Amino acid sequence: MYRPTTTLPYEEKAPWKSEYEREQAAWNRMTSTIGMGASIGTLVGGLTGAGVGCVLGGIAGATVAAATIVGMFGPFIPAAAVGCLGGILAIGALGTVTGQLLVTAPVAILAAAQYFTTINSPMPSAPAK
């Protein structure tokens, strides 16, 4: 006999007394999951973008300094630091957007799918005592 699986662990032991309480619990779970996904996506994307931007900006700054002042070692370090900051500003924001697209969007889609699966499934029966 086919019996669909529940969408949550221990769902048959959940204290829901009505479909409304189940819907509230599912909604709260969905919003907290999306919030966590947004936080992680922003953090990972921003840090990755800032790291890549710093490296690329530092290389670009040092290259520009090398092209303009040949033979003088002093200007390379400040130019690389300024290039690093410029790269963080330019690419860090792109990394944040990328993190939102690659992490938050899939998490939001899957959380919404779990929400609709939960609220549209039949209420679990009370466990036998």
C-alpha positions as CSV (number, residue, x, y, z in Angstrom):
1,M,0.0,0.0,0.0
2,Y,1.4,3.4,-1.0
3,R,1.8,5.9,1.8
4,P,3.4,9.2,1.0
5,T,6.3,10.3,3.2
6,T,6.0,13.3,5.5
7,T,7.7,16.6,4.7
8,L,9.2,17.1,8.2
9,P,11.0,14.8,10.5
10,Y,8.7,13.7,13.4
11,E,5.7,15.4,11.7
12,E,3.4,12.8,13.1
13,K,4.5,13.8,16.6
14,A,4.1,17.6,16.0
15,P,1.7,19.4,18.3
16,W,-0.5,20.8,15.5
17,K,-4.1,20.6,16.3
18,S,-5.3,22.3,13.1
19,E,-4.3,23.0,9.6
20,Y,-3.9,26.6,10.5
21,E,-1.2,25.8,13.2
22,R,0.6,23.6,10.6
23,E,0.5,26.4,8.1
24,Q,1.9,28.9,10.6
25,A,4.7,26.5,11.5
26,A,5.5,25.8,7.8
27,W,5.5,29.6,7.0
28,N,7.8,30.3,9.9
29,R,10.1,27.5,8.8
30,M,10.1,28.9,5.2
31,T,10.9,32.5,6.3
32,S,13.7,31.5,8.6
33,T,15.2,29.2,5.9
34,I,15.1,32.0,3.3
35,G,16.6,34.4,5.8
36,M,19.5,32.0,6.6
37,G,20.0,31.4,2.9
38,A,20.2,35.2,2.3
39,S,22.7,35.7,5.1
40,I,24.9,32.9,3.9
41,G,24.7,33.9,0.3
42,T,25.6,37.5,1.1
43,L,28.5,36.5,3.4
44,V,30.0,34.0,1.0
45,G,29.5,36.1,-2.1
46,G,30.7,39.3,-0.5
47,L,33.8,37.7,1.0
48,T,34.7,35.8,-2.2
49,G,34.1,38.9,-4.4
50,A,36.2,41.1,-2.0
51,G,39.0,38.5,-2.0
52,V,39.0,38.2,-5.8
53,G,38.7,42.0,-6.2
54,C,41.6,42.7,-3.8
55,V,43.9,40.3,-5.7
56,L,42.9,41.6,-9.2
57,G,42.9,45.2,-8.1
58,G,46.3,44.8,-6.4
59,I,47.7,43.2,-9.5
60,A,46.3,46.0,-11.7
61,G,47.6,48.7,-9.3
62,A,51.1,47.2,-9.3
63,T,51.0,46.9,-13.1
64,V,50.1,50.5,-13.6
65,A,52.8,51.6,-11.1
66,A,55.3,49.4,-12.9
67,A,54.4,50.8,-16.3
68,T,54.6,54.4,-15.1
69,I,57.6,54.3,-12.7
70,V,60.1,51.8,-14.0
71,G,62.9,50.8,-11.7
72,M,61.5,52.3,-8.4
73,F,60.3,49.6,-6.0
74,G,58.7,52.0,-3.5
75,P,55.5,52.9,-5.4
76,F,54.5,49.3,-5.9
77,I,53.2,48.6,-2.4
78,P,51.0,51.7,-2.1
79,A,49.7,51.2,-5.6
80,A,48.9,47.6,-4.9
81,A,47.1,48.6,-1.7
82,V,45.0,51.2,-3.5
83,G,44.3,48.8,-6.3
84,C,43.2,46.2,-3.7
85,L,40.7,48.6,-2.1
86,G,39.4,49.6,-5.6
87,G,39.0,45.9,-6.5
88,I,37.1,45.2,-3.2
89,L,34.7,48.0,-4.0
90,A,34.2,47.0,-7.6
91,I,34.1,43.3,-7.4
92,G,32.9,42.8,-3.8
93,A,29.4,44.0,-4.8
94,L,29.3,41.7,-7.8
95,G,30.3,38.8,-5.5
96,T,27.4,39.7,-3.2
97,V,24.9,39.7,-6.1
98,T,26.4,36.4,-7.3
99,G,26.0,34.9,-3.9
100,Q,22.4,35.9,-3.9
101,L,21.8,34.3,-7.3
102,L,23.7,31.1,-6.5
103,V,22.8,30.5,-2.9
104,T,19.7,32.6,-1.9
105,A,17.6,32.0,-5.0
106,P,17.8,28.2,-4.9
107,V,17.2,28.1,-1.1
108,A,14.1,30.3,-1.5
109,I,12.7,28.1,-4.3
110,L,13.3,24.9,-2.3
111,A,11.9,26.5,0.9
112,A,8.7,27.6,-1.0
113,A,8.4,24.1,-2.5
114,Q,8.6,22.5,1.0
115,Y,6.1,25.1,2.3
116,F,3.5,24.3,-0.3
117,T,4.1,20.5,0.0
118,T,3.5,20.8,3.8
119,I,0.3,22.9,3.6
120,N,-1.2,20.8,0.8
121,S,-0.5,17.4,2.2
122,P,-3.2,15.7,4.4
123,M,-2.9,16.2,8.1
124,P,-1.0,13.4,9.8
125,S,-3.1,11.0,11.8
126,A,-2.7,10.9,15.5
127,P,-0.3,8.2,16.7
128,A,-1.8,5.0,18.1
129,K,-1.5,4.8,21.9
